[in-house]
């Protein structure tokens, strides 16, 4: 059984992605690296989570972020007031709200897109 999960994604602008996700999701910088074989990276998470997000940028061979409308990071907020505050934080952090490709996510949630096209669903439901 694994003990931790890292979600790694290439981005065009590390600082912008760090700012958006730290403000929008309340994540903190837990680690970073510079010029590791041409890569820079920032990892965001929280002590109470068993996962974190890593954003990378390669100076030698920049990677264009690739995604589909169904590549989602889904976060569950069962309390409606917390969910509404989370959605407001996403907009305040410069995420763009969009209609979800899969209509299921629009029933109890809202879908947000960052500058690289990555999608985050803020779901007003508990994960059972």
N, CA, C and O atoms as a GROMACS GRO file, in nm:
protein
  512
    1UNK      N    1   0.084  -0.118   0.000
    1UNK     CA    2   0.000   0.000   0.000
    1UNK      C    3   0.088   0.124   0.000
    1UNK      O    4   0.181   0.135   0.080
    2UNK      N    5   0.060   0.218  -0.088
    2UNK     CA    6   0.138   0.340  -0.089
    2UNK      C    7   0.094   0.433   0.023
    2UNK      O    8  -0.017   0.422   0.074
    3UNK      N    9   0.182   0.524   0.060
    3UNK     CA   10   0.153   0.612   0.174
    3UNK      C   11   0.133   0.758   0.135
    3UNK      O   12   0.090   0.838   0.217
    4UNK      N   13   0.164   0.792   0.011
    4UNK     CA   14   0.150   0.931  -0.030
    4UNK      C   15   0.133   0.936  -0.182
    4UNK      O   16   0.181   0.847  -0.253
    5UNK      N   17   0.065   1.038  -0.231
    5UNK     CA   18   0.046   1.052  -0.375
    5UNK      C   19   0.092   1.191  -0.418
    5UNK      O   20   0.058   1.291  -0.355
    6UNK      N   21   0.169   1.196  -0.527
    6UNK     CA   22   0.212   1.321  -0.588
    6UNK      C   23   0.147   1.332  -0.725
    6UNK      O   24   0.152   1.238  -0.805
    7UNK      N   25   0.087   1.446  -0.751
    7UNK     CA   26   0.029   1.475  -0.882
    7UNK      C   27   0.125   1.575  -0.946
    7UNK      O   28   0.134   1.690  -0.903
    8UNK      N   29   0.196   1.532  -1.051
    8UNK     CA   30   0.298   1.615  -1.114
    8UNK      C   31   0.248   1.665  -1.249
    8UNK      O   32   0.196   1.588  -1.330
    9UNK      N   33   0.264   1.796  -1.272
    9UNK     CA   34   0.216   1.856  -1.396
    9UNK      C   35   0.316   1.960  -1.445
    9UNK      O   36   0.365   2.041  -1.365
   10UNK      N   37   0.348   1.960  -1.574
   10UNK     CA   38   0.430   2.068  -1.629
   10UNK      C   39   0.346   2.194  -1.645
   10UNK      O   40   0.227   2.186  -1.678
   11UNK      N   41   0.408   2.308  -1.621
   11UNK     CA   42   0.338   2.436  -1.637
   11UNK      C   43   0.427   2.533  -1.715
   11UNK      O   44   0.547   2.511  -1.730
   12UNK      N   45   0.366   2.639  -1.762
   12UNK     CA   46   0.439   2.740  -1.836
   12UNK      C   47   0.504   2.841  -1.743
   12UNK      O   48   0.612   2.893  -1.771
   13UNK      N   49   0.437   2.870  -1.629
   13UNK     CA   50   0.484   2.972  -1.537
   13UNK      C   51   0.471   2.920  -1.393
   13UNK      O   52   0.360   2.916  -1.338
   14UNK      N   53   0.583   2.879  -1.333
   14UNK     CA   54   0.580   2.821  -1.198
   14UNK      C   55   0.521   2.915  -1.094
   14UNK      O   56   0.436   2.874  -1.015
   15UNK      N   57   0.565   3.038  -1.093
   15UNK     CA   58   0.519   3.132  -0.991
   15UNK      C   59   0.369   3.158  -1.002
   15UNK      O   60   0.299   3.166  -0.900
   16UNK      N   61   0.320   3.172  -1.123
   16UNK     CA   62   0.176   3.196  -1.142
   16UNK      C   63   0.096   3.075  -1.095
   16UNK      O   64  -0.004   3.091  -1.025
   17UNK      N   65   0.140   2.955  -1.131
   17UNK     CA   66   0.069   2.834  -1.086
   17UNK      C   67   0.075   2.820  -0.935
   17UNK      O   68  -0.025   2.785  -0.872
   18UNK      N   69   0.191   2.847  -0.876
   18UNK     CA   70   0.204   2.842  -0.730
   18UNK      C   71   0.106   2.939  -0.665
   18UNK      O   72   0.035   2.902  -0.571
   19UNK      N   73   0.102   3.062  -0.715
   19UNK     CA   74   0.012   3.162  -0.657
   19UNK      C   75  -0.134   3.120  -0.668
   19UNK      O   76  -0.209   3.130  -0.571
   20UNK      N   77  -0.175   3.074  -0.786
   20UNK     CA   78  -0.315   3.037  -0.807
   20UNK      C   79  -0.357   2.923  -0.715
   20UNK      O   80  -0.462   2.931  -0.650
   21UNK      N   81  -0.277   2.818  -0.709
   21UNK     CA   82  -0.316   2.701  -0.631
   21UNK      C   83  -0.301   2.724  -0.481
   21UNK      O   84  -0.377   2.668  -0.402
   22UNK      N   85  -0.205   2.804  -0.441
   22UNK     CA   86  -0.193   2.832  -0.297
   22UNK      C   87  -0.310   2.919  -0.252
   22UNK      O   88  -0.367   2.895  -0.146
   23UNK      N   89  -0.345   3.020  -0.330
   23UNK     CA   90  -0.458   3.106  -0.295
   23UNK      C   91  -0.591   3.035  -0.313
   23UNK      O   92  -0.678   3.042  -0.225
   24UNK      N   93  -0.609   2.969  -0.424
   24UNK     CA   94  -0.737   2.906  -0.456
   24UNK      C   95  -0.769   2.785  -0.371
   24UNK      O   96  -0.884   2.765  -0.332
   25UNK      N   97  -0.668   2.703  -0.342
   25UNK     CA   98  -0.693   2.578  -0.269
   25UNK      C   99  -0.638   2.580  -0.126
   25UNK      O  100  -0.655   2.482  -0.053
   26UNK      N  101  -0.574   2.688  -0.087
   26UNK     CA  102  -0.520   2.694   0.048
   26UNK      C  103  -0.403   2.600   0.070
   26UNK      O  104  -0.382   2.553   0.182
   27UNK      N  105  -0.328   2.572  -0.036
   27UNK     CA  106  -0.211   2.484  -0.025
   27UNK      C  107  -0.087   2.568   0.003
   27UNK      O  108  -0.083   2.688  -0.027
   28UNK      N  109   0.014   2.505   0.061
   28UNK     CA  110   0.137   2.573   0.098
   28UNK      C  111   0.254   2.511   0.024
   28UNK      O  112   0.250   2.393  -0.014
   29UNK      N  113   0.359   2.589   0.002
   29UNK     CA  114   0.481   2.536  -0.057
   29UNK      C  115   0.545   2.442   0.044
   29UNK      O  116   0.582   2.484   0.153
   30UNK      N  117   0.559   2.315   0.006
   30UNK     CA  118   0.619   2.217   0.098
   30UNK      C  119   0.760   2.180   0.054
   30UNK      O  120   0.836   2.123   0.132
   31UNK      N  121   0.795   2.211  -0.071
   31UNK     CA  122   0.930   2.184  -0.121
   31UNK      C  123   0.945   2.254  -0.255
   31UNK      O  124   0.846   2.288  -0.321
   32UNK      N  125   1.069   2.274  -0.295
   32UNK     CA  126   1.097   2.327  -0.428
   32UNK      C  127   1.238   2.288  -0.467
   32UNK      O  128   1.321   2.254  -0.382
   33UNK      N  129   1.265   2.293  -0.596
   33UNK     CA  130   1.400   2.265  -0.644
   33UNK      C  131   1.428   2.353  -0.765
   33UNK      O  132   1.336   2.392  -0.838
   34UNK      N  133   1.555   2.382  -0.785
   34UNK     CA  134   1.598   2.467  -0.896
   34UNK      C  135   1.711   2.399  -0.970
   34UNK      O  136   1.804   2.346  -0.910
   35UNK      N  137   1.702   2.402  -1.102
   35UNK     CA  138   1.802   2.348  -1.192
   35UNK      C  139   1.844   2.206  -1.156
   35UNK      O  140   1.962   2.174  -1.149
   36UNK      N  141   1.745   2.122  -1.134
   36UNK     CA  142   1.769   1.978  -1.114
   36UNK      C  143   1.766   1.914  -1.252
   36UNK      O  144   1.659   1.878  -1.302
   37UNK      N  145   1.884   1.901  -1.314
   37UNK     CA  146   1.895   1.851  -1.451
   37UNK      C  147   1.811   1.932  -1.548
   37UNK      O  148   1.749   1.877  -1.639
   38UNK      N  149   1.808   2.064  -1.528
   38UNK     CA  150   1.734   2.153  -1.617
   38UNK      C  151   1.591   2.181  -1.574
   38UNK      O  152   1.522   2.260  -1.638
   39UNK      N  153   1.546   2.118  -1.467
   39UNK     CA  154   1.408   2.136  -1.420
   39UNK      C  155   1.404   2.220  -1.294
   39UNK      O  156   1.490   2.209  -1.207
   40UNK      N  157   1.302   2.305  -1.285
   40UNK     CA  158   1.265   2.373  -1.162
   40UNK      C  159   1.128   2.319  -1.121
   40UNK      O  160   1.049   2.279  -1.206
   41UNK      N  161   1.102   2.318  -0.991
   41UNK     CA  162   0.973   2.268  -0.947
   41UNK      C  163   0.932   2.324  -0.813
   41UNK      O  164   1.015   2.363  -0.731
   42UNK      N  165   0.802   2.329  -0.793
   42UNK     CA  166   0.742   2.369  -0.666
   42UNK      C  167   0.638   2.266  -0.630
   42UNK      O  168   0.557   2.225  -0.714
   43UNK      N  169   0.640   2.222  -0.503
   43UNK     CA  170   0.541   2.126  -0.453
   43UNK      C  171   0.451   2.196  -0.352
   43UNK      O  172   0.499   2.266  -0.263
   44UNK      N  173   0.321   2.175  -0.367
   44UNK     CA  174   0.222   2.236  -0.280
   44UNK      C  175   0.140   2.128  -0.211
   44UNK      O  176   0.102   2.029  -0.273
   45UNK      N  177   0.113   2.148  -0.084
   45UNK     CA  178   0.032   2.055  -0.009
   45UNK      C  179  -0.001   2.112   0.127
   45UNK      O  180   0.007   2.233   0.149
   46UNK      N  181  -0.038   2.024   0.217
   46UNK     CA  182  -0.064   2.060   0.357
   46UNK      C  183  -0.028   1.938   0.441
   46UNK      O  184  -0.030   1.825   0.392
   47UNK      N  185   0.006   1.962   0.566
   47UNK     CA  186   0.046   1.853   0.655
   47UNK      C  187  -0.065   1.750   0.675
   47UNK      O  188  -0.037   1.632   0.695
   48UNK      N  189  -0.191   1.792   0.670
   48UNK     CA  190  -0.302   1.701   0.696
   48UNK      C  191  -0.346   1.623   0.571
   48UNK      O  192  -0.443   1.548   0.578
   49UNK      N  193  -0.277   1.640   0.459
   49UNK     CA  194  -0.312   1.570   0.336
   49UNK      C  195  -0.212   1.459   0.306
   49UNK      O  196  -0.093   1.472   0.337
   50UNK      N  197  -0.258   1.352   0.246
   50UNK     CA  198  -0.167   1.244   0.207
   50UNK      C  199  -0.136   1.252   0.057
   50UNK      O  200  -0.105   1.150  -0.006
   51UNK      N  201  -0.143   1.372   0.001
   51UNK     CA  202  -0.110   1.396  -0.139
   51UNK      C  203  -0.058   1.538  -0.153
   51UNK      O  204  -0.079   1.622  -0.066
   52UNK      N  205   0.011   1.564  -0.263
   52UNK     CA  206   0.052   1.700  -0.295
   52UNK      C  207   0.064   1.715  -0.447
   52UNK      O  208   0.068   1.617  -0.521
   53UNK      N  209   0.068   1.840  -0.490
   53UNK     CA  210   0.081   1.872  -0.632
   53UNK      C  211   0.222   1.924  -0.657
   53UNK      O  212   0.274   2.004  -0.579
   54UNK      N  213   0.282   1.878  -0.765
   54UNK     CA  214   0.413   1.928  -0.806
   54UNK      C  215   0.398   1.992  -0.943
   54UNK      O  216   0.345   1.930  -1.036
   55UNK      N  217   0.443   2.116  -0.955
   55UNK     CA  218   0.448   2.183  -1.084
   55UNK      C  219   0.593   2.192  -1.126
   55UNK      O  220   0.679   2.226  -1.045
   56UNK      N  221   0.621   2.162  -1.252
   56UNK     CA  222   0.758   2.166  -1.302
   56UNK      C  223   0.768   2.251  -1.428
   56UNK      O  224   0.672   2.269  -1.502
   57UNK      N  225   0.889   2.302  -1.448
   57UNK     CA  226   0.921   2.374  -1.571
   57UNK      C  227   1.061   2.332  -1.612
   57UNK      O  228   1.154   2.334  -1.531
   58UNK      N  229   1.078   2.294  -1.739
   58UNK     CA  230   1.207   2.251  -1.791
   58UNK      C  231   1.265   2.363  -1.878
   58UNK      O  232   1.207   2.401  -1.980
   59UNK      N  233   1.381   2.414  -1.836
   59UNK     CA  234   1.445   2.523  -1.911
   59UNK      C  235   1.503   2.474  -2.043
   59UNK      O  236   1.499   2.546  -2.143
   60UNK      N  237   1.556   2.353  -2.046
   60UNK     CA  238   1.622   2.302  -2.165
   60UNK      C  239   1.524   2.262  -2.275
   60UNK      O  240   1.550   2.284  -2.393
   61UNK      N  241   1.412   2.203  -2.236
   61UNK     CA  242   1.312   2.154  -2.331
   61UNK      C  243   1.174   2.183  -2.274
   61UNK      O  244   1.110   2.092  -2.222
   62UNK      N  245   1.125   2.307  -2.282
   62UNK     CA  246   0.994   2.338  -2.225
   62UNK      C  247   0.886   2.244  -2.278
   62UNK      O  248   0.879   2.215  -2.397
   63UNK      N  249   0.804   2.197  -2.186
   63UNK     CA  250   0.696   2.103  -2.219
   63UNK      C  251   0.566   2.180  -2.221
   63UNK      O  252   0.531   2.248  -2.124
   64UNK      N  253   0.493   2.169  -2.330
   64UNK     CA  254   0.362   2.231  -2.338
   64UNK      C  255   0.263   2.147  -2.256
   64UNK      O  256   0.250   2.027  -2.281
   65UNK      N  257   0.195   2.208  -2.159
   65UNK     CA  258   0.098   2.131  -2.081
   65UNK      C  259  -0.008   2.068  -2.172
   65UNK      O  260  -0.065   2.135  -2.258
   66UNK      N  261  -0.034   1.941  -2.153
   66UNK     CA  262  -0.136   1.869  -2.229
   66UNK      C  263  -0.242   1.819  -2.133
   66UNK      O  264  -0.212   1.775  -2.022
   67UNK      N  265  -0.365   1.827  -2.174
   67UNK     CA  266  -0.476   1.787  -2.088
   67UNK      C  267  -0.597   1.766  -2.176
   67UNK      O  268  -0.600   1.807  -2.292
   68UNK      N  269  -0.697   1.704  -2.120
   68UNK     CA  270  -0.827   1.695  -2.186
   68UNK      C  271  -0.930   1.756  -2.093
   68UNK      O  272  -0.899   1.791  -1.979
   69UNK      N  273  -1.050   1.769  -2.141
   69UNK     CA  274  -1.157   1.824  -2.059
   69UNK      C  275  -1.199   1.729  -1.948
   69UNK      O  276  -1.276   1.767  -1.860
   70UNK      N  277  -1.150   1.606  -1.952
   70UNK     CA  278  -1.184   1.508  -1.850
   70UNK      C  279  -1.068   1.480  -1.755
   70UNK      O  280  -1.082   1.395  -1.666
   71UNK      N  281  -0.955   1.548  -1.770
   71UNK     CA  282  -0.845   1.539  -1.673
   71UNK      C  283  -0.878   1.636  -1.561
   71UNK      O  284  -0.865   1.757  -1.577
   72UNK      N  285  -0.919   1.581  -1.446
   72UNK     CA  286  -0.972   1.663  -1.338
   72UNK      C  287  -0.901   1.636  -1.207
   72UNK      O  288  -0.863   1.523  -1.177
   73UNK      N  289  -0.885   1.741  -1.129
   73UNK     CA  290  -0.851   1.730  -0.988
   73UNK      C  291  -0.981   1.764  -0.916
   73UNK      O  292  -1.029   1.877  -0.927
   74UNK      N  293  -1.039   1.668  -0.844
   74UNK     CA  294  -1.169   1.687  -0.780
   74UNK      C  295  -1.149   1.693  -0.630
   74UNK      O  296  -1.091   1.603  -0.569
   75UNK      N  297  -1.199   1.802  -0.569
   75UNK     CA  298  -1.190   1.822  -0.424
   75UNK      C  299  -1.331   1.830  -0.367
   75UNK      O  300  -1.416   1.900  -0.421
   76UNK      N  301  -1.354   1.758  -0.258
   76UNK     CA  302  -1.487   1.747  -0.199
   76UNK      C  303  -1.501   1.836  -0.076
   76UNK      O  304  -1.420   1.828   0.017
   77UNK      N  305  -1.603   1.919  -0.076
   77UNK     CA  306  -1.637   2.007   0.035
   77UNK      C  307  -1.781   1.976   0.075
   77UNK      O  308  -1.873   2.029   0.013
   78UNK      N  309  -1.804   1.893   0.177
   78UNK     CA  310  -1.941   1.858   0.212
   78UNK      C  311  -2.021   1.974   0.274
   78UNK      O  312  -2.143   1.978   0.260
   79UNK      N  313  -1.954   2.067   0.341
   79UNK     CA  314  -2.023   2.180   0.402
   79UNK      C  315  -2.046   2.288   0.297
   79UNK      O  316  -1.952   2.333   0.231
   80UNK      N  317  -2.172   2.330   0.279
   80UNK     CA  318  -2.206   2.425   0.173
   80UNK      C  319  -2.136   2.560   0.189
   80UNK      O  320  -2.092   2.618   0.090
   81UNK      N  321  -2.125   2.610   0.312
   81UNK     CA  322  -2.057   2.739   0.332
   81UNK      C  323  -1.910   2.729   0.297
   81UNK      O  324  -1.856   2.819   0.233
   82UNK      N  325  -1.843   2.620   0.337
   82UNK     CA  326  -1.702   2.600   0.300
   82UNK      C  327  -1.687   2.588   0.150
   82UNK      O  328  -1.592   2.641   0.091
   83UNK      N  329  -1.781   2.518   0.087
   83UNK     CA  330  -1.779   2.501  -0.059
   83UNK      C  331  -1.791   2.636  -0.130
   83UNK      O  332  -1.716   2.664  -0.223
   84UNK      N  333  -1.886   2.720  -0.084
   84UNK     CA  334  -1.904   2.852  -0.145
   84UNK      C  335  -1.779   2.938  -0.127
   84UNK      O  336  -1.739   3.010  -0.219
   85UNK      N  337  -1.716   2.932  -0.010
   85UNK     CA  338  -1.592   3.006   0.013
   85UNK      C  339  -1.479   2.953  -0.076
   85UNK      O  340  -1.399   3.031  -0.128
   86UNK      N  341  -1.474   2.822  -0.092
   86UNK     CA  342  -1.371   2.762  -0.179
   86UNK      C  343  -1.389   2.809  -0.322
   86UNK      O  344  -1.291   2.841  -0.390
   87UNK      N  345  -1.512   2.814  -0.370
   87UNK     CA  346  -1.538   2.860  -0.507
   87UNK      C  347  -1.499   3.006  -0.523
   87UNK      O  348  -1.442   3.044  -0.625
   88UNK      N  349  -1.529   3.089  -0.425
   88UNK     CA  350  -1.492   3.230  -0.430
   88UNK      C  351  -1.340   3.245  -0.432
   88UNK      O  352  -1.287   3.328  -0.506
   89UNK      N  353  -1.268   3.165  -0.349
   89UNK     CA  354  -1.122   3.172  -0.348
   89UNK      C  355  -1.065   3.136  -0.485
   89UNK      O  356  -0.967   3.197  -0.529
   90UNK      N  357  -1.125   3.040  -0.553
   90UNK     CA  358  -1.077   3.001  -0.686
   90UNK      C  359  -1.088   3.118  -0.784
   90UNK      O  360  -0.995   3.146  -0.859
   91UNK      N  361  -1.200   3.186  -0.783
   91UNK     CA  362  -1.220   3.300  -0.872
   91UNK      C  363  -1.125   3.413  -0.833
   91UNK      O  364  -1.065   3.477  -0.919
   92UNK      N  365  -1.111   3.439  -0.703
   92UNK     CA  366  -1.020   3.544  -0.656
   92UNK      C  367  -0.874   3.514  -0.692
   92UNK      O  368  -0.793   3.605  -0.706
   93UNK      N  369  -0.841   3.385  -0.708
   93UNK     CA  370  -0.705   3.343  -0.743
   93UNK      C  371  -0.683   3.338  -0.895
   93UNK      O  372  -0.580   3.289  -0.940
   94UNK      N  373  -0.779   3.389  -0.972
   94UNK     CA  374  -0.771   3.399  -1.118
   94UNK      C  375  -0.802   3.271  -1.193
   94UNK      O  376  -0.771   3.261  -1.312
   95UNK      N  377  -0.862   3.171  -1.128
   95UNK     CA  378  -0.915   3.058  -1.203
   95UNK      C  379  -1.038   3.106  -1.278
   95UNK      O  380  -1.108   3.197  -1.232
   96UNK      N  381  -1.064   3.046  -1.391
   96UNK     CA  382  -1.183   3.078  -1.470
   96UNK      C  383  -1.285   2.966  -1.450
   96UNK      O  384  -1.251   2.849  -1.466
   97UNK      N  385  -1.408   3.002  -1.416
   97UNK     CA  386  -1.512   2.901  -1.402
   97UNK      C  387  -1.560   2.862  -1.541
   97UNK      O  388  -1.574   2.946  -1.629
   98UNK      N  389  -1.587   2.732  -1.560
   98UNK     CA  390  -1.630   2.682  -1.690
   98UNK      C  391  -1.734   2.573  -1.670
   98UNK      O  392  -1.745   2.515  -1.561
   99UNK      N  393  -1.808   2.545  -1.772
   99UNK     CA  394  -1.902   2.434  -1.769
   99UNK      C  395  -1.820   2.306  -1.785
   99UNK      O  396  -1.727   2.299  -1.865
  100UNK      N  397  -1.856   2.205  -1.708
  100UNK     CA  398  -1.784   2.078  -1.716
  100UNK      C  399  -1.822   2.001  -1.841
  100UNK      O  400  -1.938   2.004  -1.885
  101UNK      N  401  -1.725   1.932  -1.900
  101UNK     CA  402  -1.751   1.847  -2.016
  101UNK      C  403  -1.850   1.737  -1.978
  101UNK      O  404  -1.941   1.706  -2.055
  102UNK      N  405  -1.832   1.677  -1.860
  102UNK     CA  406  -1.922   1.574  -1.809
  102UNK      C  407  -2.024   1.645  -1.720
  102UNK      O  408  -1.987   1.698  -1.615
  103UNK      N  409  -2.152   1.647  -1.757
  103UNK     CA  410  -2.252   1.722  -1.682
  103UNK      C  411  -2.267   1.677  -1.537
  103UNK      O  412  -2.322   1.752  -1.456
  104UNK      N  413  -2.219   1.559  -1.503
  104UNK     CA  414  -2.226   1.511  -1.364
  104UNK      C  415  -2.163   1.612  -1.268
  104UNK      O  416  -2.216   1.636  -1.160
  105UNK      N  417  -2.049   1.670  -1.309
  105UNK     CA  418  -1.975   1.758  -1.219
  105UNK      C  419  -2.046   1.891  -1.195
  105UNK      O  420  -2.016   1.959  -1.096
  106UNK      N  421  -2.138   1.929  -1.282
  106UNK     CA  422  -2.212   2.054  -1.265
  106UNK      C  423  -2.332   2.040  -1.172
  106UNK      O  424  -2.388   2.141  -1.129
  107UNK      N  425  -2.373   1.918  -1.139
  107UNK     CA  426  -2.489   1.897  -1.053
  107UNK      C  427  -2.461   1.945  -0.911
  107UNK      O  428  -2.542   2.018  -0.853
  108UNK      N  429  -2.347   1.906  -0.855
  108UNK     CA  430  -2.312   1.942  -0.717
  108UNK      C  431  -2.178   2.014  -0.708
  108UNK      O  432  -2.119   2.021  -0.600
  109UNK      N  433  -2.131   2.067  -0.818
  109UNK     CA  434  -2.000   2.128  -0.813
  109UNK      C  435  -1.982   2.236  -0.918
  109UNK      O  436  -2.071   2.268  -0.997
  110UNK      N  437  -1.863   2.292  -0.914
  110UNK     CA  438  -1.822   2.391  -1.013
  110UNK      C  439  -1.683   2.353  -1.063
  110UNK      O  440  -1.599   2.305  -0.987
  111UNK      N  441  -1.662   2.375  -1.191
  111UNK     CA  442  -1.534   2.343  -1.254
  111UNK      C  443  -1.459   2.472  -1.284
  111UNK      O  444  -1.516   2.569  -1.335
  112UNK      N  445  -1.329   2.471  -1.251
  112UNK     CA  446  -1.244   2.587  -1.271
  112UNK      C  447  -1.124   2.546  -1.357
  112UNK      O  448  -1.080   2.431  -1.353
  113UNK      N  449  -1.072   2.641  -1.435
  113UNK     CA  450  -0.960   2.616  -1.524
  113UNK      C  451  -0.849   2.716  -1.493
  113UNK      O  452  -0.874   2.834  -1.474
  114UNK      N  453  -0.724   2.665  -1.488
  114UNK     CA  454  -0.610   2.755  -1.467
  114UNK      C  455  -0.555   2.802  -1.602
  114UNK      O  456  -0.611   2.768  -1.707
  115UNK      N  457  -0.447   2.879  -1.600
  115UNK     CA  458  -0.390   2.936  -1.723
  115UNK      C  459  -0.331   2.831  -1.816
  115UNK      O  460  -0.317   2.856  -1.936
  116UNK      N  461  -0.296   2.713  -1.763
  116UNK     CA  462  -0.242   2.607  -1.847
  116UNK      C  463  -0.351   2.514  -1.901
  116UNK      O  464  -0.322   2.423  -1.978
  117UNK      N  465  -0.475   2.538  -1.860
  117UNK     CA  466  -0.586   2.456  -1.907
  117UNK      C  467  -0.622   2.340  -1.814
  117UNK      O  468  -0.712   2.262  -1.845
  118UNK      N  469  -0.551   2.327  -1.702
  118UNK     CA  470  -0.583   2.220  -1.607
  118UNK      C  471  -0.712   2.254  -1.534
  118UNK      O  472  -0.738   2.370  -1.501
  119UNK      N  473  -0.793   2.151  -1.510
  119UNK     CA  474  -0.925   2.171  -1.450
  119UNK      C  475  -0.929   2.120  -1.306
  119UNK      O  476  -0.872   2.016  -1.272
  120UNK      N  477  -0.999   2.196  -1.223
  120UNK     CA  478  -1.021   2.161  -1.083
  120UNK      C  479  -1.172   2.169  -1.058
  120UNK      O  480  -1.235   2.270  -1.089
  121UNK      N  481  -1.228   2.061  -1.004
  121UNK     CA  482  -1.370   2.060  -0.968
  121UNK      C  483  -1.380   2.077  -0.817
  121UNK      O  484  -1.318   2.003  -0.740
  122UNK      N  485  -1.458   2.175  -0.775
  122UNK     CA  486  -1.489   2.194  -0.634
  122UNK      C  487  -1.629   2.137  -0.615
  122UNK      O  488  -1.728   2.196  -0.659
  123UNK      N  489  -1.636   2.023  -0.550
  123UNK     CA  490  -1.758   1.945  -0.538
  123UNK      C  491  -1.823   1.966  -0.403
  123UNK      O  492  -1.756   1.952  -0.300
  124UNK      N  493  -1.951   2.000  -0.399
  124UNK     CA  494  -2.026   2.020  -0.275
  124UNK      C  495  -2.093   1.889  -0.236
  124UNK      O  496  -2.215   1.875  -0.240
  125UNK      N  497  -2.008   1.795  -0.198
  125UNK     CA  498  -2.052   1.661  -0.159
  125UNK      C  499  -1.944   1.600  -0.072
  125UNK      O  500  -1.829   1.642  -0.074
  126UNK      N  501  -1.983   1.502   0.004
  126UNK     CA  502  -1.884   1.425   0.081
  126UNK      C  503  -1.841   1.305  -0.003
  126UNK      O  504  -1.921   1.247  -0.077
  127UNK      N  505  -1.716   1.268   0.010
  127UNK     CA  506  -1.667   1.146  -0.053
  127UNK      C  507  -1.698   1.032   0.043
  127UNK      O  508  -1.653   1.031   0.157
  128UNK      N  509  -1.776   0.938  -0.004
  128UNK     CA  510  -1.819   0.827   0.083
  128UNK      C  511  -1.725   0.710   0.072
  128UNK      O  512  -1.745   0.608   0.138
   0.00000   0.00000   0.00000
